[in-house]
Amino acid sequence: MVDPNDFREGFIQGFRAIRGSAAALPAIPARPATPAGRTPFQMGIIRGIERGNE
């Protein structure tokens, strides 16, 4: 089960979804403010996907 407050794990999953599991992980960014209706985990996925697309 995923911890909805785990930004780091969300970032890793989002990044690896784009770059693959063999890609080196970049530094985990600071956790941004979480808007209403989102969890820190979801924000991590969004940031990870953004970083993976750079």
Steps between C-alpha positions, in 0.01 A plus 500: 500500500626845412536766767307802366735734694820366340606764245837332444349166396256676267788690338696179446202321345420794272861536385541128435173486310658732243871406508481135604629321807863492380533880479696677772274696732554874527497675835155495655363857495347669800139410561275771354181625659221249451183650354159390620391173345856365457732299720876545540543166321304629199707819497813283501378309196428826317846644582669170408330492161596863438865425587497184291389698197783756525 
